[in-house]
Amino acid sequence: MKNIAALQTPVTGFLPDIEPTPAELDAIRIEMPLILAEVELLDAQIITLDRIPNELDARRIRRARRKVLAARRTLTNLNAAPGTSGVGA
């Protein structure tokens, strides 16, 4: 009887550490308000897929868009280089 063995190296290697690093967790924590605002906008848009949006739906979508823009602005301001105020410096 002859043993059958793989002659090639495995396609996927062993990943000893597949957990997110602390830096990745911090990045997710910082971006979470934007992620939640985008989910809220998506939910508002999904509601209107199968019907004509009424005034309440239109307000919900506008409010969600404003939240996304505000979250993006906040995130952009956080990522701005420290020490550059942009005001007559």
PyMOL Python script that loads the backbone (N, CA, C, O; Angstrom):
from pymol import cmd

cmd.read_pdbstr("""\
ATOM      1  N   MET A   1       0.841  -1.160   0.000  1.00  0.00           N
ATOM      2  CA  MET A   1       0.000   0.000   0.000  1.00  0.00           C
ATOM      3  C   MET A   1       0.895   1.234   0.000  1.00  0.00           C
ATOM      4  O   MET A   1       1.899   1.288   0.710  1.00  0.00           O
ATOM      5  N   LYS A   2       0.527   2.200  -0.786  1.00  0.00           N
ATOM      6  CA  LYS A   2       1.311   3.416  -0.940  1.00  0.00           C
ATOM      7  C   LYS A   2       0.564   4.598  -0.308  1.00  0.00           C
ATOM      8  O   LYS A   2      -0.628   4.779  -0.558  1.00  0.00           O
ATOM      9  N   ASN A   3       1.250   5.394   0.500  1.00  0.00           N
ATOM     10  CA  ASN A   3       0.640   6.566   1.110  1.00  0.00           C
ATOM     11  C   ASN A   3       0.512   7.684   0.076  1.00  0.00           C
ATOM     12  O   ASN A   3       1.410   7.912  -0.734  1.00  0.00           O
ATOM     13  N   ILE A   4      -0.627   8.372   0.128  1.00  0.00           N
ATOM     14  CA  ILE A   4      -0.844   9.513  -0.759  1.00  0.00           C
ATOM     15  C   ILE A   4      -0.647  10.770   0.081  1.00  0.00           C
ATOM     16  O   ILE A   4      -1.284  10.935   1.122  1.00  0.00           O
ATOM     17  N   ALA A   5       0.221  11.636  -0.366  1.00  0.00           N
ATOM     18  CA  ALA A   5       0.495  12.871   0.367  1.00  0.00           C
ATOM     19  C   ALA A   5       0.495  14.030  -0.611  1.00  0.00           C
ATOM     20  O   ALA A   5       0.745  13.855  -1.804  1.00  0.00           O
ATOM     21  N   ALA A   6       0.209  15.220  -0.089  1.00  0.00           N
ATOM     22  CA  ALA A   6       0.228  16.409  -0.934  1.00  0.00           C
ATOM     23  C   ALA A   6       1.662  16.730  -1.312  1.00  0.00           C
ATOM     24  O   ALA A   6       2.553  16.765  -0.462  1.00  0.00           O
ATOM     25  N   LEU A   7       1.869  16.963  -2.590  1.00  0.00           N
ATOM     26  CA  LEU A   7       3.211  17.282  -3.066  1.00  0.00           C
ATOM     27  C   LEU A   7       3.451  18.778  -3.152  1.00  0.00           C
ATOM     28  O   LEU A   7       4.578  19.217  -3.382  1.00  0.00           O
ATOM     29  N   GLN A   8       2.400  19.561  -2.970  1.00  0.00           N
ATOM     30  CA  GLN A   8       2.534  21.013  -3.054  1.00  0.00           C
ATOM     31  C   GLN A   8       2.383  21.627  -1.668  1.00  0.00           C
ATOM     32  O   GLN A   8       1.829  21.023  -0.750  1.00  0.00           O
ATOM     33  N   THR A   9       2.888  22.827  -1.555  1.00  0.00           N
ATOM     34  CA  THR A   9       2.718  23.541  -0.291  1.00  0.00           C
ATOM     35  C   THR A   9       1.270  24.009  -0.186  1.00  0.00           C
ATOM     36  O   THR A   9       0.621  24.250  -1.204  1.00  0.00           O
ATOM     37  N   PRO A  10       0.777  24.135   1.003  1.00  0.00           N
ATOM     38  CA  PRO A  10      -0.611  24.587   1.166  1.00  0.00           C
ATOM     39  C   PRO A  10      -0.807  25.980   0.569  1.00  0.00           C
ATOM     40  O   PRO A  10       0.096  26.817   0.592  1.00  0.00           O
ATOM     41  N   VAL A  11      -1.996  26.205   0.041  1.00  0.00           N
ATOM     42  CA  VAL A  11      -2.313  27.497  -0.567  1.00  0.00           C
ATOM     43  C   VAL A  11      -2.434  28.582   0.500  1.00  0.00           C
ATOM     44  O   VAL A  11      -1.916  29.687   0.334  1.00  0.00           O
ATOM     45  N   THR A  12      -3.103  28.268   1.566  1.00  0.00           N
ATOM     46  CA  THR A  12      -3.251  29.240   2.653  1.00  0.00           C
ATOM     47  C   THR A  12      -2.378  28.800   3.811  1.00  0.00           C
ATOM     48  O   THR A  12      -2.399  27.640   4.223  1.00  0.00           O
ATOM     49  N   GLY A  13      -1.639  29.711   4.308  1.00  0.00           N
ATOM     50  CA  GLY A  13      -0.770  29.407   5.436  1.00  0.00           C
ATOM     51  C   GLY A  13      -1.513  29.523   6.748  1.00  0.00           C
ATOM     52  O   GLY A  13      -2.670  29.942   6.789  1.00  0.00           O
ATOM     53  N   PHE A  14      -0.848  29.155   7.799  1.00  0.00           N
ATOM     54  CA  PHE A  14      -1.413  29.256   9.133  1.00  0.00           C
ATOM     55  C   PHE A  14      -1.339  30.704   9.587  1.00  0.00           C
ATOM     56  O   PHE A  14      -0.272  31.317   9.552  1.00  0.00           O
ATOM     57  N   LEU A  15      -2.460  31.245  10.008  1.00  0.00           N
ATOM     58  CA  LEU A  15      -2.506  32.614  10.499  1.00  0.00           C
ATOM     59  C   LEU A  15      -2.551  32.578  12.028  1.00  0.00           C
ATOM     60  O   LEU A  15      -3.620  32.388  12.609  1.00  0.00           O
ATOM     61  N   PRO A  16      -1.409  32.757  12.679  1.00  0.00           N
ATOM     62  CA  PRO A  16      -1.397  32.612  14.137  1.00  0.00           C
ATOM     63  C   PRO A  16      -2.159  33.716  14.860  1.00  0.00           C
ATOM     64  O   PRO A  16      -2.711  33.479  15.934  1.00  0.00           O
ATOM     65  N   ASP A  17      -2.197  34.921  14.286  1.00  0.00           N
ATOM     66  CA  ASP A  17      -2.822  36.039  14.975  1.00  0.00           C
ATOM     67  C   ASP A  17      -3.779  36.726  14.021  1.00  0.00           C
ATOM     68  O   ASP A  17      -3.382  37.615  13.268  1.00  0.00           O
ATOM     69  N   ILE A  18      -5.037  36.315  14.050  1.00  0.00           N
ATOM     70  CA  ILE A  18      -6.000  36.918  13.146  1.00  0.00           C
ATOM     71  C   ILE A  18      -6.878  37.948  13.850  1.00  0.00           C
ATOM     72  O   ILE A  18      -7.794  38.494  13.235  1.00  0.00           O
ATOM     73  N   GLU A  19      -6.621  38.216  15.094  1.00  0.00           N
ATOM     74  CA  GLU A  19      -7.351  39.235  15.831  1.00  0.00           C
ATOM     75  C   GLU A  19      -6.870  40.617  15.406  1.00  0.00           C
ATOM     76  O   GLU A  19      -5.706  40.777  15.040  1.00  0.00           O
ATOM     77  N   PRO A  20      -7.748  41.619  15.449  1.00  0.00           N
ATOM     78  CA  PRO A  20      -7.297  42.964  15.101  1.00  0.00           C
ATOM     79  C   PRO A  20      -6.302  43.496  16.131  1.00  0.00           C
ATOM     80  O   PRO A  20      -6.377  43.189  17.321  1.00  0.00           O
ATOM     81  N   THR A  21      -5.386  44.289  15.637  1.00  0.00           N
ATOM     82  CA  THR A  21      -4.385  44.880  16.519  1.00  0.00           C
ATOM     83  C   THR A  21      -5.015  46.033  17.295  1.00  0.00           C
ATOM     84  O   THR A  21      -6.080  46.515  16.910  1.00  0.00           O
ATOM     85  N   PRO A  22      -4.396  46.480  18.362  1.00  0.00           N
ATOM     86  CA  PRO A  22      -4.929  47.637  19.088  1.00  0.00           C
ATOM     87  C   PRO A  22      -5.043  48.881  18.211  1.00  0.00           C
ATOM     88  O   PRO A  22      -5.975  49.668  18.373  1.00  0.00           O
ATOM     89  N   ALA A  23      -4.110  49.063  17.291  1.00  0.00           N
ATOM     90  CA  ALA A  23      -4.186  50.220  16.391  1.00  0.00           C
ATOM     91  C   ALA A  23      -5.406  50.119  15.478  1.00  0.00           C
ATOM     92  O   ALA A  23      -6.076  51.119  15.220  1.00  0.00           O
ATOM     93  N   GLU A  24      -5.691  48.917  14.993  1.00  0.00           N
ATOM     94  CA  GLU A  24      -6.870  48.735  14.143  1.00  0.00           C
ATOM     95  C   GLU A  24      -8.159  48.955  14.934  1.00  0.00           C
ATOM     96  O   GLU A  24      -9.115  49.534  14.418  1.00  0.00           O
ATOM     97  N   LEU A  25      -8.186  48.499  16.172  1.00  0.00           N
ATOM     98  CA  LEU A  25      -9.358  48.721  17.018  1.00  0.00           C
ATOM     99  C   LEU A  25      -9.562  50.208  17.302  1.00  0.00           C
ATOM    100  O   LEU A  25     -10.697  50.684  17.326  1.00  0.00           O
ATOM    101  N   ASP A  26      -8.473  50.943  17.517  1.00  0.00           N
ATOM    102  CA  ASP A  26      -8.574  52.387  17.723  1.00  0.00           C
ATOM    103  C   ASP A  26      -9.111  53.085  16.477  1.00  0.00           C
ATOM    104  O   ASP A  26      -9.930  53.998  16.580  1.00  0.00           O
ATOM    105  N   ALA A  27      -8.652  52.660  15.303  1.00  0.00           N
ATOM    106  CA  ALA A  27      -9.132  53.253  14.052  1.00  0.00           C
ATOM    107  C   ALA A  27     -10.629  52.993  13.874  1.00  0.00           C
ATOM    108  O   ALA A  27     -11.367  53.877  13.437  1.00  0.00           O
ATOM    109  N   ILE A  28     -11.071  51.798  14.207  1.00  0.00           N
ATOM    110  CA  ILE A  28     -12.495  51.476  14.115  1.00  0.00           C
ATOM    111  C   ILE A  28     -13.291  52.322  15.096  1.00  0.00           C
ATOM    112  O   ILE A  28     -14.356  52.838  14.757  1.00  0.00           O
ATOM    113  N   ARG A  29     -12.774  52.464  16.312  1.00  0.00           N
ATOM    114  CA  ARG A  29     -13.461  53.270  17.333  1.00  0.00           C
ATOM    115  C   ARG A  29     -13.602  54.715  16.888  1.00  0.00           C
ATOM    116  O   ARG A  29     -14.637  55.342  17.112  1.00  0.00           O
ATOM    117  N   ILE A  30     -12.560  55.243  16.257  1.00  0.00           N
ATOM    118  CA  ILE A  30     -12.589  56.635  15.799  1.00  0.00           C
ATOM    119  C   ILE A  30     -13.579  56.802  14.648  1.00  0.00           C
ATOM    120  O   ILE A  30     -14.259  57.825  14.562  1.00  0.00           O
ATOM    121  N   GLU A  31     -13.665  55.811  13.767  1.00  0.00           N
ATOM    122  CA  GLU A  31     -14.542  55.902  12.603  1.00  0.00           C
ATOM    123  C   GLU A  31     -15.974  55.454  12.889  1.00  0.00           C
ATOM    124  O   GLU A  31     -16.829  55.569  12.011  1.00  0.00           O
ATOM    125  N   MET A  32     -16.259  54.955  14.072  1.00  0.00           N
ATOM    126  CA  MET A  32     -17.576  54.403  14.371  1.00  0.00           C
ATOM    127  C   MET A  32     -18.717  55.409  14.194  1.00  0.00           C
ATOM    128  O   MET A  32     -19.759  55.008  13.676  1.00  0.00           O
ATOM    129  N   PRO A  33     -18.601  56.683  14.585  1.00  0.00           N
ATOM    130  CA  PRO A  33     -19.716  57.609  14.337  1.00  0.00           C
ATOM    131  C   PRO A  33     -20.050  57.742  12.843  1.00  0.00           C
ATOM    132  O   PRO A  33     -21.222  57.829  12.477  1.00  0.00           O
ATOM    133  N   LEU A  34     -19.031  57.757  11.990  1.00  0.00           N
ATOM    134  CA  LEU A  34     -19.275  57.819  10.548  1.00  0.00           C
ATOM    135  C   LEU A  34     -19.939  56.530  10.059  1.00  0.00           C
ATOM    136  O   LEU A  34     -20.863  56.579   9.248  1.00  0.00           O
ATOM    137  N   ILE A  35     -19.482  55.401  10.540  1.00  0.00           N
ATOM    138  CA  ILE A  35     -20.067  54.118  10.132  1.00  0.00           C
ATOM    139  C   ILE A  35     -21.543  54.067  10.519  1.00  0.00           C
ATOM    140  O   ILE A  35     -22.383  53.665   9.714  1.00  0.00           O
ATOM    141  N   LEU A  36     -21.856  54.469  11.734  1.00  0.00           N
ATOM    142  CA  LEU A  36     -23.245  54.443  12.191  1.00  0.00           C
ATOM    143  C   LEU A  36     -24.109  55.429  11.404  1.00  0.00           C
ATOM    144  O   LEU A  36     -25.261  55.124  11.095  1.00  0.00           O
ATOM    145  N   ALA A  37     -23.575  56.599  11.078  1.00  0.00           N
ATOM    146  CA  ALA A  37     -24.328  57.565  10.282  1.00  0.00           C
ATOM    147  C   ALA A  37     -24.592  57.030   8.880  1.00  0.00           C
ATOM    148  O   ALA A  37     -25.678  57.231   8.337  1.00  0.00           O
ATOM    149  N   GLU A  38     -23.616  56.355   8.290  1.00  0.00           N
ATOM    150  CA  GLU A  38     -23.816  55.781   6.961  1.00  0.00           C
ATOM    151  C   GLU A  38     -24.839  54.651   6.997  1.00  0.00           C
ATOM    152  O   GLU A  38     -25.620  54.498   6.057  1.00  0.00           O
ATOM    153  N   VAL A  39     -24.847  53.860   8.062  1.00  0.00           N
ATOM    154  CA  VAL A  39     -25.846  52.800   8.204  1.00  0.00           C
ATOM    155  C   VAL A  39     -27.243  53.408   8.330  1.00  0.00           C
ATOM    156  O   VAL A  39     -28.201  52.893   7.753  1.00  0.00           O
ATOM    157  N   GLU A  40     -27.356  54.493   9.077  1.00  0.00           N
ATOM    158  CA  GLU A  40     -28.649  55.164   9.221  1.00  0.00           C
ATOM    159  C   GLU A  40     -29.133  55.699   7.874  1.00  0.00           C
ATOM    160  O   GLU A  40     -30.317  55.587   7.557  1.00  0.00           O
ATOM    161  N   LEU A  41     -28.237  56.274   7.085  1.00  0.00           N
ATOM    162  CA  LEU A  41     -28.606  56.762   5.754  1.00  0.00           C
ATOM    163  C   LEU A  41     -29.046  55.600   4.870  1.00  0.00           C
ATOM    164  O   LEU A  41     -30.048  55.701   4.162  1.00  0.00           O
ATOM    165  N   LEU A  42     -28.315  54.520   4.908  1.00  0.00           N
ATOM    166  CA  LEU A  42     -28.675  53.349   4.111  1.00  0.00           C
ATOM    167  C   LEU A  42     -30.042  52.805   4.521  1.00  0.00           C
ATOM    168  O   LEU A  42     -30.842  52.431   3.663  1.00  0.00           O
ATOM    169  N   ASP A  43     -30.312  52.759   5.814  1.00  0.00           N
ATOM    170  CA  ASP A  43     -31.621  52.302   6.292  1.00  0.00           C
ATOM    171  C   ASP A  43     -32.736  53.206   5.769  1.00  0.00           C
ATOM    172  O   ASP A  43     -33.781  52.722   5.336  1.00  0.00           O
ATOM    173  N   ALA A  44     -32.512  54.517   5.811  1.00  0.00           N
ATOM    174  CA  ALA A  44     -33.520  55.458   5.319  1.00  0.00           C
ATOM    175  C   ALA A  44     -33.746  55.285   3.823  1.00  0.00           C
ATOM    176  O   ALA A  44     -34.878  55.401   3.355  1.00  0.00           O
ATOM    177  N   GLN A  45     -32.697  55.011   3.074  1.00  0.00           N
ATOM    178  CA  GLN A  45     -32.843  54.809   1.634  1.00  0.00           C
ATOM    179  C   GLN A  45     -33.535  53.481   1.330  1.00  0.00           C
ATOM    180  O   GLN A  45     -34.326  53.400   0.391  1.00  0.00           O
ATOM    181  N   ILE A  46     -33.248  52.446   2.108  1.00  0.00           N
ATOM    182  CA  ILE A  46     -33.872  51.136   1.886  1.00  0.00           C
ATOM    183  C   ILE A  46     -35.377  51.210   2.114  1.00  0.00           C
ATOM    184  O   ILE A  46     -36.148  50.563   1.405  1.00  0.00           O
ATOM    185  N   ILE A  47     -35.792  51.992   3.094  1.00  0.00           N
ATOM    186  CA  ILE A  47     -37.218  52.117   3.394  1.00  0.00           C
ATOM    187  C   ILE A  47     -37.980  52.614   2.169  1.00  0.00           C
ATOM    188  O   ILE A  47     -39.121  52.210   1.946  1.00  0.00           O
ATOM    189  N   THR A  48     -37.364  53.480   1.380  1.00  0.00           N
ATOM    190  CA  THR A  48     -38.062  54.091   0.249  1.00  0.00           C
ATOM    191  C   THR A  48     -37.918  53.310  -1.055  1.00  0.00           C
ATOM    192  O   THR A  48     -38.369  53.787  -2.097  1.00  0.00           O
ATOM    193  N   LEU A  49     -37.310  52.139  -1.033  1.00  0.00           N
ATOM    194  CA  LEU A  49     -37.111  51.390  -2.271  1.00  0.00           C
ATOM    195  C   LEU A  49     -38.414  50.907  -2.901  1.00  0.00           C
ATOM    196  O   LEU A  49     -38.552  50.927  -4.124  1.00  0.00           O
ATOM    197  N   ASP A  50     -39.351  50.483  -2.098  1.00  0.00           N
ATOM    198  CA  ASP A  50     -40.560  49.881  -2.652  1.00  0.00           C
ATOM    199  C   ASP A  50     -41.770  50.806  -2.644  1.00  0.00           C
ATOM    200  O   ASP A  50     -42.896  50.359  -2.865  1.00  0.00           O
ATOM    201  N   ARG A  51     -41.549  52.077  -2.394  1.00  0.00           N
ATOM    202  CA  ARG A  51     -42.672  53.022  -2.410  1.00  0.00           C
ATOM    203  C   ARG A  51     -42.167  54.414  -2.747  1.00  0.00           C
ATOM    204  O   ARG A  51     -40.965  54.679  -2.728  1.00  0.00           O
ATOM    205  N   ILE A  52     -43.085  55.277  -3.050  1.00  0.00           N
ATOM    206  CA  ILE A  52     -42.733  56.674  -3.310  1.00  0.00           C
ATOM    207  C   ILE A  52     -42.481  57.335  -1.955  1.00  0.00           C
ATOM    208  O   ILE A  52     -43.320  57.242  -1.060  1.00  0.00           O
ATOM    209  N   PRO A  53     -41.338  57.999  -1.796  1.00  0.00           N
ATOM    210  CA  PRO A  53     -41.038  58.619  -0.494  1.00  0.00           C
ATOM    211  C   PRO A  53     -42.057  59.710  -0.149  1.00  0.00           C
ATOM    212  O   PRO A  53     -42.363  60.571  -0.974  1.00  0.00           O
ATOM    213  N   ASN A  54     -42.566  59.660   1.060  1.00  0.00           N
ATOM    214  CA  ASN A  54     -43.438  60.732   1.531  1.00  0.00           C
ATOM    215  C   ASN A  54     -42.580  61.789   2.226  1.00  0.00           C
ATOM    216  O   ASN A  54     -41.354  61.684   2.245  1.00  0.00           O
ATOM    217  N   GLU A  55     -43.217  62.786   2.785  1.00  0.00           N
ATOM    218  CA  GLU A  55     -42.478  63.888   3.412  1.00  0.00           C
ATOM    219  C   GLU A  55     -41.626  63.405   4.582  1.00  0.00           C
ATOM    220  O   GLU A  55     -40.502  63.872   4.765  1.00  0.00           O
ATOM    221  N   LEU A  56     -42.150  62.482   5.367  1.00  0.00           N
ATOM    222  CA  LEU A  56     -41.389  61.949   6.500  1.00  0.00           C
ATOM    223  C   LEU A  56     -40.144  61.201   6.028  1.00  0.00           C
ATOM    224  O   LEU A  56     -39.072  61.332   6.620  1.00  0.00           O
ATOM    225  N   ASP A  57     -40.291  60.421   4.965  1.00  0.00           N
ATOM    226  CA  ASP A  57     -39.138  59.706   4.406  1.00  0.00           C
ATOM    227  C   ASP A  57     -38.094  60.686   3.889  1.00  0.00           C
ATOM    228  O   ASP A  57     -36.896  60.498   4.102  1.00  0.00           O
ATOM    229  N   ALA A  58     -38.553  61.730   3.210  1.00  0.00           N
ATOM    230  CA  ALA A  58     -37.619  62.729   2.675  1.00  0.00           C
ATOM    231  C   ALA A  58     -36.857  63.411   3.806  1.00  0.00           C
ATOM    232  O   ALA A  58     -35.652  63.641   3.697  1.00  0.00           O
ATOM    233  N   ARG A  59     -37.559  63.736   4.891  1.00  0.00           N
ATOM    234  CA  ARG A  59     -36.888  64.351   6.047  1.00  0.00           C
ATOM    235  C   ARG A  59     -35.884  63.403   6.676  1.00  0.00           C
ATOM    236  O   ARG A  59     -34.787  63.809   7.059  1.00  0.00           O
ATOM    237  N   ARG A  60     -36.266  62.134   6.781  1.00  0.00           N
ATOM    238  CA  ARG A  60     -35.373  61.137   7.371  1.00  0.00           C
ATOM    239  C   ARG A  60     -34.098  61.014   6.539  1.00  0.00           C
ATOM    240  O   ARG A  60     -33.005  60.927   7.100  1.00  0.00           O
ATOM    241  N   ILE A  61     -34.220  61.006   5.226  1.00  0.00           N
ATOM    242  CA  ILE A  61     -33.043  60.899   4.356  1.00  0.00           C
ATOM    243  C   ILE A  61     -32.186  62.157   4.462  1.00  0.00           C
ATOM    244  O   ILE A  61     -30.962  62.063   4.544  1.00  0.00           O
ATOM    245  N   ARG A  62     -32.817  63.337   4.461  1.00  0.00           N
ATOM    246  CA  ARG A  62     -32.042  64.587   4.598  1.00  0.00           C
ATOM    247  C   ARG A  62     -31.293  64.626   5.932  1.00  0.00           C
ATOM    248  O   ARG A  62     -30.127  65.018   5.986  1.00  0.00           O
ATOM    249  N   ARG A  63     -31.970  64.218   7.001  1.00  0.00           N
ATOM    250  CA  ARG A  63     -31.337  64.218   8.324  1.00  0.00           C
ATOM    251  C   ARG A  63     -30.162  63.241   8.357  1.00  0.00           C
ATOM    252  O   ARG A  63     -29.111  63.541   8.923  1.00  0.00           O
ATOM    253  N   ALA A  64     -30.347  62.080   7.749  1.00  0.00           N
ATOM    254  CA  ALA A  64     -29.272  61.080   7.723  1.00  0.00           C
ATOM    255  C   ALA A  64     -28.094  61.581   6.886  1.00  0.00           C
ATOM    256  O   ALA A  64     -26.940  61.361   7.255  1.00  0.00           O
ATOM    257  N   ARG A  65     -28.372  62.251   5.763  1.00  0.00           N
ATOM    258  CA  ARG A  65     -27.280  62.805   4.948  1.00  0.00           C
ATOM    259  C   ARG A  65     -26.497  63.862   5.723  1.00  0.00           C
ATOM    260  O   ARG A  65     -25.269  63.914   5.652  1.00  0.00           O
ATOM    261  N   ARG A  66     -27.223  64.706   6.465  1.00  0.00           N
ATOM    262  CA  ARG A  66     -26.534  65.722   7.273  1.00  0.00           C
ATOM    263  C   ARG A  66     -25.666  65.087   8.340  1.00  0.00           C
ATOM    264  O   ARG A  66     -24.573  65.578   8.622  1.00  0.00           O
ATOM    265  N   LYS A  67     -26.140  63.990   8.944  1.00  0.00           N
ATOM    266  CA  LYS A  67     -25.330  63.286   9.952  1.00  0.00           C
ATOM    267  C   LYS A  67     -24.065  62.711   9.330  1.00  0.00           C
ATOM    268  O   LYS A  67     -22.992  62.773   9.930  1.00  0.00           O
ATOM    269  N   VAL A  68     -24.191  62.149   8.124  1.00  0.00           N
ATOM    270  CA  VAL A  68     -23.017  61.596   7.449  1.00  0.00           C
ATOM    271  C   VAL A  68     -22.016  62.707   7.160  1.00  0.00           C
ATOM    272  O   VAL A  68     -20.821  62.547   7.406  1.00  0.00           O
ATOM    273  N   LEU A  69     -22.497  63.830   6.641  1.00  0.00           N
ATOM    274  CA  LEU A  69     -21.586  64.941   6.341  1.00  0.00           C
ATOM    275  C   LEU A  69     -20.918  65.472   7.602  1.00  0.00           C
ATOM    276  O   LEU A  69     -19.726  65.779   7.591  1.00  0.00           O
ATOM    277  N   ALA A  70     -21.676  65.582   8.684  1.00  0.00           N
ATOM    278  CA  ALA A  70     -21.097  66.067   9.938  1.00  0.00           C
ATOM    279  C   ALA A  70     -20.058  65.079  10.477  1.00  0.00           C
ATOM    280  O   ALA A  70     -19.008  65.489  10.971  1.00  0.00           O
ATOM    281  N   ALA A  71     -20.348  63.794  10.383  1.00  0.00           N
ATOM    282  CA  ALA A  71     -19.394  62.785  10.861  1.00  0.00           C
ATOM    283  C   ALA A  71     -18.133  62.798  10.004  1.00  0.00           C
ATOM    284  O   ALA A  71     -17.027  62.662  10.526  1.00  0.00           O
ATOM    285  N   ARG A  72     -18.293  62.960   8.687  1.00  0.00           N
ATOM    286  CA  ARG A  72     -17.114  63.036   7.812  1.00  0.00           C
ATOM    287  C   ARG A  72     -16.282  64.273   8.128  1.00  0.00           C
ATOM    288  O   ARG A  72     -15.053  64.213   8.145  1.00  0.00           O
ATOM    289  N   ARG A  73     -16.960  65.401   8.379  1.00  0.00           N
ATOM    290  CA  ARG A  73     -16.237  66.632   8.708  1.00  0.00           C
ATOM    291  C   ARG A  73     -15.456  66.458  10.006  1.00  0.00           C
ATOM    292  O   ARG A  73     -14.295  66.856  10.093  1.00  0.00           O
ATOM    293  N   THR A  74     -16.086  65.868  11.009  1.00  0.00           N
ATOM    294  CA  THR A  74     -15.420  65.644  12.290  1.00  0.00           C
ATOM    295  C   THR A  74     -14.219  64.719  12.127  1.00  0.00           C
ATOM    296  O   THR A  74     -13.151  64.975  12.682  1.00  0.00           O
ATOM    297  N   LEU A  75     -14.399  63.646  11.367  1.00  0.00           N
ATOM    298  CA  LEU A  75     -13.307  62.703  11.145  1.00  0.00           C
ATOM    299  C   LEU A  75     -12.166  63.360  10.377  1.00  0.00           C
ATOM    300  O   LEU A  75     -10.997  63.119  10.677  1.00  0.00           O
ATOM    301  N   THR A  76     -12.494  64.182   9.394  1.00  0.00           N
ATOM    302  CA  THR A  76     -11.458  64.888   8.637  1.00  0.00           C
ATOM    303  C   THR A  76     -10.703  65.857   9.534  1.00  0.00           C
ATOM    304  O   THR A  76      -9.481  65.973   9.433  1.00  0.00           O
ATOM    305  N   ASN A  77     -11.415  66.546  10.403  1.00  0.00           N
ATOM    306  CA  ASN A  77     -10.757  67.482  11.311  1.00  0.00           C
ATOM    307  C   ASN A  77      -9.863  66.749  12.308  1.00  0.00           C
ATOM    308  O   ASN A  77      -8.820  67.272  12.704  1.00  0.00           O
ATOM    309  N   LEU A  78     -10.257  65.557  12.714  1.00  0.00           N
ATOM    310  CA  LEU A  78      -9.418  64.773  13.624  1.00  0.00           C
ATOM    311  C   LEU A  78      -8.141  64.314  12.933  1.00  0.00           C
ATOM    312  O   LEU A  78      -7.080  64.227  13.552  1.00  0.00           O
ATOM    313  N   ASN A  79      -8.260  64.021  11.632  1.00  0.00           N
ATOM    314  CA  ASN A  79      -7.097  63.525  10.887  1.00  0.00           C
ATOM    315  C   ASN A  79      -6.202  64.631  10.378  1.00  0.00           C
ATOM    316  O   ASN A  79      -5.142  64.357   9.814  1.00  0.00           O
ATOM    317  N   ALA A  80      -6.605  65.879  10.566  1.00  0.00           N
ATOM    318  CA  ALA A  80      -5.774  67.011  10.122  1.00  0.00           C
ATOM    319  C   ALA A  80      -4.464  66.999  10.910  1.00  0.00           C
ATOM    320  O   ALA A  80      -4.406  66.574  12.064  1.00  0.00           O
ATOM    321  N   ALA A  81      -3.435  67.474  10.250  1.00  0.00           N
ATOM    322  CA  ALA A  81      -2.118  67.486  10.890  1.00  0.00           C
ATOM    323  C   ALA A  81      -2.136  68.377  12.132  1.00  0.00           C
ATOM    324  O   ALA A  81      -2.631  69.502  12.073  1.00  0.00           O
ATOM    325  N   PRO A  82      -1.605  67.891  13.249  1.00  0.00           N
ATOM    326  CA  PRO A  82      -1.543  68.716  14.456  1.00  0.00           C
ATOM    327  C   PRO A  82      -0.588  69.892  14.254  1.00  0.00           C
ATOM    328  O   PRO A  82       0.442  69.778  13.590  1.00  0.00           O
ATOM    329  N   GLY A  83      -0.957  71.000  14.836  1.00  0.00           N
ATOM    330  CA  GLY A  83      -0.095  72.167  14.751  1.00  0.00           C
ATOM    331  C   GLY A  83      -0.458  73.089  13.590  1.00  0.00           C
ATOM    332  O   GLY A  83       0.112  74.173  13.465  1.00  0.00           O
ATOM    333  N   THR A  84      -1.399  72.675  12.738  1.00  0.00           N
ATOM    334  CA  THR A  84      -1.842  73.544  11.646  1.00  0.00           C
ATOM    335  C   THR A  84      -3.255  73.966  11.932  1.00  0.00           C
ATOM    336  O   THR A  84      -4.194  73.188  11.762  1.00  0.00           O
ATOM    337  N   SER A  85      -3.408  75.185  12.361  1.00  0.00           N
ATOM    338  CA  SER A  85      -4.739  75.654  12.710  1.00  0.00           C
ATOM    339  C   SER A  85      -5.472  76.171  11.490  1.00  0.00           C
ATOM    340  O   SER A  85      -6.703  76.143  11.474  1.00  0.00           O
ATOM    341  N   GLY A  86      -4.776  76.643  10.469  1.00  0.00           N
ATOM    342  CA  GLY A  86      -5.412  77.133   9.272  1.00  0.00           C
ATOM    343  C   GLY A  86      -5.969  78.528   9.422  1.00  0.00           C
ATOM    344  O   GLY A  86      -6.592  79.041   8.492  1.00  0.00           O
ATOM    345  N   VAL A  87      -5.761  79.165  10.575  1.00  0.00           N
ATOM    346  CA  VAL A  87      -6.273  80.505  10.808  1.00  0.00           C
ATOM    347  C   VAL A  87      -5.118  81.460  10.974  1.00  0.00           C
ATOM    348  O   VAL A  87      -4.668  81.699  12.095  1.00  0.00           O
ATOM    349  N   GLY A  88      -4.634  82.007   9.889  1.00  0.00           N
ATOM    350  CA  GLY A  88      -3.583  83.017   9.928  1.00  0.00           C
ATOM    351  C   GLY A  88      -2.304  82.564  10.593  1.00  0.00           C
ATOM    352  O   GLY A  88      -1.601  83.392  11.171  1.00  0.00           O
ATOM    353  N   ALA A  89      -1.983  81.333  10.539  1.00  0.00           N
ATOM    354  CA  ALA A  89      -0.794  80.838  11.226  1.00  0.00           C
ATOM    355  C   ALA A  89       0.454  81.059  10.449  1.00  0.00           C
ATOM    356  O   ALA A  89       1.537  80.693  10.904  1.00  0.00           O
TER     357      ALA A  89
END
""", "prot")
cmd.dss("prot")
cmd.show_as("cartoon", "prot")
cmd.util.cbc("prot")
cmd.orient("prot")
